[in-house]
Amino acid sequence: MANIESISELKSIEESDNVELLEISPIIEVIEGEKALPIKVKFKCDYCGKDIIEDPHVFYLGSKVYFFCCKTCLREFKKLAKRGNV
């Protein structure tokens, strides 16, 4: 687990080929009297690559977690996984 101090640091980690993000749990520290900034993290579908807008469909395969934008992408990914193409 890594502590990330800024959005730019998170973005650089997310774009890195050397790191696989399994879970992002934003924790925001609010100083009394200051308004917290909204943080929005974009996830992409592991099947079609589209941005996931709503709650993702989640599939666990071994030690990996996959996220999908819709039931169709999840179903098609499961077919690939069953054939060993993942």
N, CA, C and O atoms as a printed pandas DataFrame, in Angstrom:
     atom_number atom_name residue_name chain_id  residue_number  x_coord  y_coord  z_coord
0              1         N          MET        A               1    0.845   -1.162    0.000
1              2        CA          MET        A               1    0.000    0.000    0.000
2              3         C          MET        A               1    0.893    1.228    0.000
3              4         O          MET        A               1    1.920    1.278    0.678
4              5         N          ALA        A               2    0.476    2.218   -0.779
5              6        CA          ALA        A               2    1.262    3.448   -0.866
6              7         C          ALA        A               2    0.397    4.633   -0.483
7              8         O          ALA        A               2   -0.790    4.688   -0.803
8              9         N          ASN        A               3    1.007    5.570    0.201
9             10        CA          ASN        A               3    0.322    6.821    0.503
10            11         C          ASN        A               3    0.688    7.822   -0.575
11            12         O          ASN        A               3    1.868    8.065   -0.829
12            13         N          ILE        A               4   -0.310    8.400   -1.203
13            14        CA          ILE        A               4   -0.105    9.354   -2.278
14            15         C          ILE        A               4   -0.534   10.716   -1.768
15            16         O          ILE        A               4   -1.640   10.879   -1.253
16            17         N          GLU        A               5    0.342   11.686   -1.915
17            18        CA          GLU        A               5    0.131   12.993   -1.309
18            19         C          GLU        A               5   -0.584   13.998   -2.205
19            20         O          GLU        A               5   -1.057   15.021   -1.711
20            21         N          SER        A               6   -0.678   13.734   -3.523
21            22        CA          SER        A               6   -1.309   14.713   -4.406
22            23         C          SER        A               6   -1.970   14.011   -5.585
23            24         O          SER        A               6   -1.663   12.860   -5.897
24            25         N          ILE        A               7   -2.875   14.721   -6.225
25            26        CA          ILE        A               7   -3.560   14.195   -7.405
26            27         C          ILE        A               7   -2.564   13.972   -8.536
27            28         O          ILE        A               7   -2.675   12.993   -9.274
28            29         N          SER        A               8   -1.597   14.868   -8.678
29            30        CA          SER        A               8   -0.610   14.707   -9.754
30            31         C          SER        A               8    0.238   13.459   -9.533
31            32         O          SER        A               8    0.613   12.786  -10.493
32            33         N          GLU        A               9    0.543   13.147   -8.277
33            34        CA          GLU        A               9    1.290   11.927   -7.979
34            35         C          GLU        A               9    0.458   10.689   -8.318
35            36         O          GLU        A               9    0.985    9.717   -8.859
36            37         N          LEU        A              10   -0.846   10.720   -8.001
37            38        CA          LEU        A              10   -1.740    9.606   -8.334
38            39         C          LEU        A              10   -1.824    9.428   -9.841
39            40         O          LEU        A              10   -1.780    8.303  -10.338
40            41         N          LYS        A              11   -1.946   10.535  -10.571
41            42        CA          LYS        A              11   -2.039   10.473  -12.029
42            43         C          LYS        A              11   -0.773    9.864  -12.637
43            44         O          LYS        A              11   -0.863    9.054  -13.560
44            45         N          SER        A              12    0.391   10.240  -12.136
45            46        CA          SER        A              12    1.637    9.692  -12.683
46            47         C          SER        A              12    1.759    8.200  -12.379
47            48         O          SER        A              12    2.280    7.443  -13.198
48            49         N          ILE        A              13    1.286    7.777  -11.218
49            50        CA          ILE        A              13    1.314    6.347  -10.880
50            51         C          ILE        A              13    0.327    5.588  -11.752
51            52         O          ILE        A              13    0.634    4.503  -12.246
52            53         N          GLU        A              14   -0.864    6.160  -11.943
53            54        CA          GLU        A              14   -1.908    5.519  -12.740
54            55         C          GLU        A              14   -1.456    5.336  -14.192
55            56         O          GLU        A              14   -1.818    4.347  -14.829
56            57         N          GLU        A              15   -0.671    6.276  -14.718
57            58        CA          GLU        A              15   -0.222    6.221  -16.110
58            59         C          GLU        A              15    1.043    5.390  -16.291
59            60         O          GLU        A              15    1.447    5.128  -17.423
60            61         N          SER        A              16    1.667    4.974  -15.207
61            62        CA          SER        A              16    2.904    4.210  -15.269
62            63         C          SER        A              16    2.643    2.776  -15.725
63            64         O          SER        A              16    1.643    2.170  -15.342
64            65         N          ASP        A              17    3.542    2.240  -16.539
65            66        CA          ASP        A              17    3.426    0.849  -16.978
66            67         C          ASP        A              17    3.991   -0.117  -15.940
67            68         O          ASP        A              17    3.767   -1.324  -16.036
68            69         N          ASN        A              18    4.712    0.390  -14.962
69            70        CA          ASN        A              18    5.379   -0.458  -13.972
70            71         C          ASN        A              18    4.497   -0.803  -12.787
71            72         O          ASN        A              18    4.891   -1.605  -11.941
72            73         N          VAL        A              19    3.295   -0.206  -12.706
73            74        CA          VAL        A              19    2.446   -0.375  -11.534
74            75         C          VAL        A              19    1.059   -0.815  -11.971
75            76         O          VAL        A              19    0.507   -0.294  -12.941
76            77         N          GLU        A              20    0.501   -1.776  -11.248
77            78        CA          GLU        A              20   -0.871   -2.190  -11.478
78            79         C          GLU        A              20   -1.695   -1.749  -10.273
79            80         O          GLU        A              20   -1.463   -2.211   -9.156
80            81         N          LEU        A              21   -2.656   -0.855  -10.499
81            82        CA          LEU        A              21   -3.496   -0.378   -9.413
82            83         C          LEU        A              21   -4.587   -1.398   -9.138
83            84         O          LEU        A              21   -5.355   -1.749  -10.034
84            85         N          LEU        A              22   -4.657   -1.872   -7.911
85            86        CA          LEU        A              22   -5.695   -2.815   -7.525
86            87         C          LEU        A              22   -6.860   -2.110   -6.860
87            88         O          LEU        A              22   -8.018   -2.467   -7.075
88            89         N          GLU        A              23   -6.553   -1.117   -6.059
89            90        CA          GLU        A              23   -7.596   -0.414   -5.328
90            91         C          GLU        A              23   -7.112    0.983   -4.975
91            92         O          GLU        A              23   -5.960    1.178   -4.589
92            93         N          ILE        A              24   -8.005    1.943   -5.111
93            94        CA          ILE        A              24   -7.697    3.308   -4.704
94            95         C          ILE        A              24   -8.713    3.691   -3.644
95            96         O          ILE        A              24   -9.917    3.673   -3.899
96            97         N          SER        A              25   -8.242    4.030   -2.479
97            98        CA          SER        A              25   -9.114    4.445   -1.378
98            99         C          SER        A              25   -8.732    5.857   -0.967
99           100         O          SER        A              25   -7.818    6.056   -0.167
100          101         N          PRO        A              26   -9.443    6.841   -1.523
101          102        CA          PRO        A              26   -9.083    8.218   -1.167
102          103         C          PRO        A              26   -9.429    8.537    0.282
103          104         O          PRO        A              26  -10.530    8.253    0.753
104          105         N          ILE        A              27   -8.480    9.122    0.966
105          106        CA          ILE        A              27   -8.682    9.597    2.329
106          107         C          ILE        A              27   -8.327   11.074    2.312
107          108         O          ILE        A              27   -7.205   11.453    1.979
108          109         N          ILE        A              28   -9.279   11.885    2.668
109          110        CA          ILE        A              28   -9.078   13.322    2.608
110          111         C          ILE        A              28   -9.037   13.872    4.019
111          112         O          ILE        A              28   -9.930   13.614    4.825
112          113         N          GLU        A              29   -7.995   14.630    4.311
113          114        CA          GLU        A              29   -7.877   15.297    5.605
114          115         C          GLU        A              29   -8.424   16.708    5.433
115          116         O          GLU        A              29   -7.987   17.449    4.553
116          117         N          VAL        A              30   -9.367   17.067    6.264
117          118        CA          VAL        A              30   -9.977   18.386    6.177
118          119         C          VAL        A              30   -9.565   19.192    7.401
119          120         O          VAL        A              30   -9.721   18.758    8.542
120          121         N          ILE        A              31   -9.043   20.363    7.131
121          122        CA          ILE        A              31   -8.693   21.283    8.212
122          123         C          ILE        A              31   -9.959   22.074    8.527
123          124         O          ILE        A              31  -10.645   22.555    7.625
124          125         N          GLU        A              32  -10.261   22.202    9.821
125          126        CA          GLU        A              32  -11.482   22.872   10.237
126          127         C          GLU        A              32  -11.585   24.243    9.582
127          128         O          GLU        A              32  -10.645   25.037    9.609
128          129         N          GLY        A              33  -12.748   24.501    8.995
129          130        CA          GLY        A              33  -12.974   25.790    8.355
130          131         C          GLY        A              33  -12.649   25.787    6.872
131          132         O          GLY        A              33  -13.017   26.727    6.167
132          133         N          GLU        A              34  -11.973   24.760    6.378
133          134        CA          GLU        A              34  -11.663   24.674    4.955
134          135         C          GLU        A              34  -12.581   23.656    4.305
135          136         O          GLU        A              34  -12.975   22.665    4.921
136          137         N          LYS        A              35  -12.910   23.916    3.065
137          138        CA          LYS        A              35  -13.782   23.020    2.327
138          139         C          LYS        A              35  -12.928   22.004    1.570
139          140         O          LYS        A              35  -11.959   22.370    0.905
140          141         N          ALA        A              36  -13.294   20.726    1.678
141          142        CA          ALA        A              36  -12.549   19.671    0.988
142          143         C          ALA        A              36  -12.817   19.727   -0.516
143          144         O          ALA        A              36  -13.929   20.030   -0.949
144          145         N          LEU        A              37  -11.794   19.433   -1.294
145          146        CA          LEU        A              37  -11.937   19.391   -2.743
146          147         C          LEU        A              37  -12.488   18.035   -3.153
147          148         O          LEU        A              37  -12.053   17.009   -2.629
148          149         N          PRO        A              38  -13.439   18.014   -4.081
149          150        CA          PRO        A              38  -13.956   16.720   -4.542
150          151         C          PRO        A              38  -12.893   16.011   -5.380
151          152         O          PRO        A              38  -12.244   16.630   -6.223
152          153         N          ILE        A              39  -12.723   14.733   -5.150
153          154        CA          ILE        A              39  -11.746   13.942   -5.897
154          155         C          ILE        A              39  -12.505   12.893   -6.695
155          156         O          ILE        A              39  -13.324   12.152   -6.153
156          157         N          LYS        A              40  -12.220   12.844   -7.980
157          158        CA          LYS        A              40  -12.876   11.882   -8.840
158          159         C          LYS        A              40  -11.792   11.094   -9.569
159          160         O          LYS        A              40  -10.953   11.670  -10.262
160          161         N          VAL        A              41  -11.818    9.778   -9.409
161          162        CA          VAL        A              41  -10.837    8.923  -10.059
162          163         C          VAL        A              41  -11.543    8.181  -11.184
163          164         O          VAL        A              41  -12.572    7.543  -10.964
164          165         N          LYS        A              42  -10.993    8.267  -12.380
165          166        CA          LYS        A              42  -11.591    7.581  -13.526
166          167         C          LYS        A              42  -11.055    6.151  -13.610
167          168         O          LYS        A              42   -9.860    5.898  -13.463
168          169         N          PHE        A              43  -11.981    5.239  -13.849
169          170        CA          PHE        A              43  -11.613    3.849  -14.107
170          171         C          PHE        A              43  -12.031    3.515  -15.519
171          172         O          PHE        A              43  -13.032    4.030  -16.018
172          173         N          LYS        A              44  -11.267    2.651  -16.162
173          174        CA          LYS        A              44  -11.602    2.207  -17.509
174          175         C          LYS        A              44  -11.989    0.732  -17.460
175          176         O          LYS        A              44  -11.460   -0.041  -16.662
176          177         N          CYS        A              45  -12.920    0.364  -18.327
177          178        CA          CYS        A              45  -13.381   -1.012  -18.429
178          179         C          CYS        A              45  -12.221   -1.894  -18.874
179          180         O          CYS        A              45  -11.517   -1.565  -19.829
180          181         N          ASP        A              46  -12.022   -3.012  -18.186
181          182        CA          ASP        A              46  -10.938   -3.931  -18.526
182          183         C          ASP        A              46  -11.238   -4.749  -19.781
183          184         O          ASP        A              46  -10.379   -5.499  -20.245
184          185         N          TYR        A              47  -12.440   -4.618  -20.334
185          186        CA          TYR        A              47  -12.751   -5.338  -21.571
186          187         C          TYR        A              47  -12.735   -4.397  -22.774
187          188         O          TYR        A              47  -12.002   -4.630  -23.735
188          189         N          CYS        A              48  -13.545   -3.331  -22.723
189          190        CA          CYS        A              48  -13.669   -2.462  -23.901
190          191         C          CYS        A              48  -12.837   -1.182  -23.808
191          192         O          CYS        A              48  -12.612   -0.518  -24.819
192          193         N          GLY        A              49  -12.380   -0.831  -22.599
193          194        CA          GLY        A              49  -11.545    0.354  -22.435
194          195         C          GLY        A              49  -12.294    1.659  -22.217
195          196         O          GLY        A              49  -11.669    2.706  -22.046
196          197         N          LYS        A              50  -13.638    1.615  -22.219
197          198        CA          LYS        A              50  -14.415    2.837  -21.991
198          199         C          LYS        A              50  -14.288    3.290  -20.541
199          200         O          LYS        A              50  -14.017    2.487  -19.648
200          201         N          ASP        A              51  -14.489    4.597  -20.316
201          202        CA          ASP        A              51  -14.549    5.121  -18.950
202          203         C          ASP        A              51  -15.754    4.519  -18.245
203          204         O          ASP        A              51  -16.831    4.412  -18.831
204          205         N          ILE        A              52  -15.575    4.124  -16.988
205          206        CA          ILE        A              52  -16.682    3.597  -16.198
206          207         C          ILE        A              52  -17.336    4.781  -15.509
207          208         O          ILE        A              52  -16.715    5.453  -14.686
208          209         N          ILE        A              53  -18.596    5.033  -15.850
209          210        CA          ILE        A              53  -19.329    6.194  -15.344
210          211         C          ILE        A              53  -20.036    5.862  -14.032
211          212         O          ILE        A              53  -19.945    6.620  -13.066
212          213         N          GLU        A              54  -20.728    4.747  -13.995
213          214        CA          GLU        A              54  -21.500    4.356  -12.815
214          215         C          GLU        A              54  -20.699    3.348  -11.993
215          216         O          GLU        A              54  -19.506    3.160  -12.229
216          217         N          ASP        A              55  -21.348    2.708  -11.037
217          218        CA          ASP        A              55  -20.666    1.679  -10.245
218          219         C          ASP        A              55  -20.188    0.573  -11.171
219          220         O          ASP        A              55  -20.958    0.092  -12.002
220          221         N          PRO        A              56  -18.925    0.158  -11.042
221          222        CA          PRO        A              56  -18.403   -0.868  -11.937
222          223         C          PRO        A              56  -18.925   -2.264  -11.584
223          224         O          PRO        A              56  -19.294   -2.538  -10.442
224          225         N          HIS        A              57  -18.945   -3.126  -12.582
225          226        CA          HIS        A              57  -19.169   -4.549  -12.364
226          227         C          HIS        A              57  -17.790   -5.117  -12.060
227          228         O          HIS        A              57  -16.845   -4.862  -12.806
228          229         N          VAL        A              58  -17.657   -5.877  -10.984
229          230        CA          VAL        A              58  -16.352   -6.332  -10.507
230          231         C          VAL        A              58  -16.258   -7.847  -10.670
231          232         O          VAL        A              58  -17.216   -8.574  -10.408
232          233         N          PHE        A              59  -15.079   -8.312  -11.110
233          234        CA          PHE        A              59  -14.832   -9.742  -11.292
234          235         C          PHE        A              59  -13.458  -10.065  -10.722
235          236         O          PHE        A              59  -12.470   -9.411  -11.056
236          237         N          TYR        A              60  -13.398  -11.070   -9.865
237          238        CA          TYR        A              60  -12.151  -11.503   -9.244
238          239         C          TYR        A              60  -11.664  -12.751   -9.966
239          240         O          TYR        A              60  -12.413  -13.715  -10.124
240          241         N          LEU        A              61  -10.419  -12.732  -10.400
241          242        CA          LEU        A              61   -9.828  -13.878  -11.074
242          243         C          LEU        A              61   -8.443  -14.092  -10.477
243          244         O          LEU        A              61   -7.521  -13.312  -10.716
244          245         N          GLY        A              62   -8.314  -15.167   -9.691
245          246        CA          GLY        A              62   -7.058  -15.387   -8.984
246          247         C          GLY        A              62   -6.827  -14.247   -8.010
247          248         O          GLY        A              62   -7.689  -13.937   -7.188
248          249         N          SER        A              63   -5.666  -13.628   -8.103
249          250        CA          SER        A              63   -5.345  -12.510   -7.203
250          251         C          SER        A              63   -5.623  -11.146   -7.844
251          252         O          SER        A              63   -5.288  -10.109   -7.271
252          253         N          LYS        A              64   -6.237  -11.150   -9.034
253          254        CA          LYS        A              64   -6.505   -9.891   -9.732
254          255         C          LYS        A              64   -7.974   -9.514   -9.644
255          256         O          LYS        A              64   -8.852  -10.368   -9.518
256          257         N          VAL        A              65   -8.217   -8.213   -9.712
257          258        CA          VAL        A              65   -9.571   -7.669   -9.712
258          259         C          VAL        A              65   -9.760   -6.914  -11.019
259          260         O          VAL        A              65   -8.930   -6.087  -11.395
260          261         N          TYR        A              66  -10.858   -7.205  -11.706
261          262        CA          TYR        A              66  -11.159   -6.559  -12.980
262          263         C          TYR        A              66  -12.441   -5.745  -12.836
263          264         O          TYR        A              66  -13.350   -6.129  -12.101
264          265         N          PHE        A              67  -12.506   -4.610  -13.546
265          266        CA          PHE        A              67  -13.655   -3.720  -13.493
266          267         C          PHE        A              67  -14.242   -3.557  -14.894
267          268         O          PHE        A              67  -13.516   -3.431  -15.880
268          269         N          PHE        A              68  -15.576   -3.562  -14.957
269          270        CA          PHE        A              68  -16.254   -3.489  -16.249
270          271         C          PHE        A              68  -17.362   -2.450  -16.223
271          272         O          PHE        A              68  -17.964   -2.191  -15.181
272          273         N          CYS        A              69  -17.625   -1.853  -17.392
273          274        CA          CYS        A              69  -18.624   -0.794  -17.497
274          275         C          CYS        A              69  -20.047   -1.328  -17.582
275          276         O          CYS        A              69  -20.995   -0.615  -17.253
276          277         N          CYS        A              70  -20.206   -2.574  -18.019
277          278        CA          CYS        A              70  -21.551   -3.125  -18.196
278          279         C          CYS        A              70  -21.529   -4.644  -18.080
279          280         O          CYS        A              70  -20.465   -5.263  -18.061
280          281         N          LYS        A              71  -22.716   -5.234  -18.002
281          282        CA          LYS        A              71  -22.838   -6.688  -17.875
282          283         C          LYS        A              71  -22.335   -7.401  -19.129
283          284         O          LYS        A              71  -21.816   -8.514  -19.042
284          285         N          THR        A              72  -22.484   -6.773  -20.282
285          286        CA          THR        A              72  -22.027   -7.382  -21.531
286          287         C          THR        A              72  -20.506   -7.550  -21.529
287          288         O          THR        A              72  -20.000   -8.615  -21.881
288          289         N          CYS        A              73  -19.780   -6.511  -21.135
289          290        CA          CYS        A              73  -18.319   -6.595  -21.083
290          291         C          CYS        A              73  -17.874   -7.639  -20.064
291          292         O          CYS        A              73  -16.925   -8.383  -20.311
292          293         N          LEU        A              74  -18.556   -7.697  -18.921
293          294        CA          LEU        A              74  -18.236   -8.699  -17.910
294          295         C          LEU        A              74  -18.449  -10.097  -18.464
295          296         O          LEU        A              74  -17.591  -10.964  -18.302
296          297         N          ARG        A              75  -19.590  -10.327  -19.119
297          298        CA          ARG        A              75  -19.897  -11.647  -19.687
298          299         C          ARG        A              75  -18.848  -12.057  -20.724
299          300         O          ARG        A              75  -18.367  -13.190  -20.709
300          301         N          GLU        A              76  -18.497  -11.134  -21.621
301          302        CA          GLU        A              76  -17.519  -11.453  -22.672
302          303         C          GLU        A              76  -16.132  -11.714  -22.075
303          304         O          GLU        A              76  -15.403  -12.584  -22.553
304          305         N          PHE        A              77  -15.769  -10.965  -21.036
305          306        CA          PHE        A              77  -14.487  -11.189  -20.375
306          307         C          PHE        A              77  -14.459  -12.569  -19.722
307          308         O          PHE        A              77  -13.449  -13.269  -19.785
308          309         N          LYS        A              78  -15.582  -12.961  -19.090
309          310        CA          LYS        A              78  -15.655  -14.289  -18.461
310          311         C          LYS        A              78  -15.472  -15.390  -19.493
311          312         O          LYS        A              78  -14.850  -16.410  -19.199
312          313         N          LYS        A              79  -16.005  -15.200  -20.705
313          314        CA          LYS        A              79  -15.814  -16.181  -21.783
314          315         C          LYS        A              79  -14.326  -16.312  -22.116
315          316         O          LYS        A              79  -13.811  -17.419  -22.272
316          317         N          LEU        A              80  -13.640  -15.161  -22.224
317          318        CA          LEU        A              80  -12.196  -15.194  -22.506
318          319         C          LEU        A              80  -11.439  -15.886  -21.381
319          320         O          LEU        A              80  -10.534  -16.683  -21.628
320          321         N          ALA        A              81  -11.813  -15.578  -20.150
321          322        CA          ALA        A              81  -11.138  -16.176  -18.985
322          323         C          ALA        A              81  -11.349  -17.689  -18.959
323          324         O          ALA        A              81  -10.431  -18.440  -18.630
324          325         N          LYS        A              82  -12.537  -18.128  -19.299
325          326        CA          LYS        A              82  -12.843  -19.565  -19.299
326          327         C          LYS        A              82  -11.986  -20.307  -20.316
327          328         O          LYS        A              82  -11.592  -21.451  -20.088
328          329         N          ARG        A              83  -11.696  -19.646  -21.451
329          330        CA          ARG        A              83  -10.844  -20.249  -22.493
330          331         C          ARG        A              83   -9.356  -20.074  -22.196
331          332         O          ARG        A              83   -8.506  -20.593  -22.919
332          333         N          GLY        A              84   -9.047  -19.334  -21.117
333          334        CA          GLY        A              84   -7.650  -19.113  -20.760
334          335         C          GLY        A              84   -6.977  -18.015  -21.556
335          336         O          GLY        A              84   -5.750  -17.985  -21.652
336          337         N          ASN        A              85   -7.757  -17.115  -22.126
337          338        CA          ASN        A              85   -7.214  -16.030  -22.953
338          339         C          ASN        A              85   -7.017  -14.730  -22.191
339          340         O          ASN        A              85   -6.921  -13.667  -22.804
340          341         N          VAL        A              86   -6.955  -14.794  -20.874
341          342        CA          VAL        A              86   -6.765  -13.578  -20.078
342          343         C          VAL        A              86   -5.385  -13.606  -19.472
343          344         O          VAL        A              86   -5.005  -12.677  -18.758
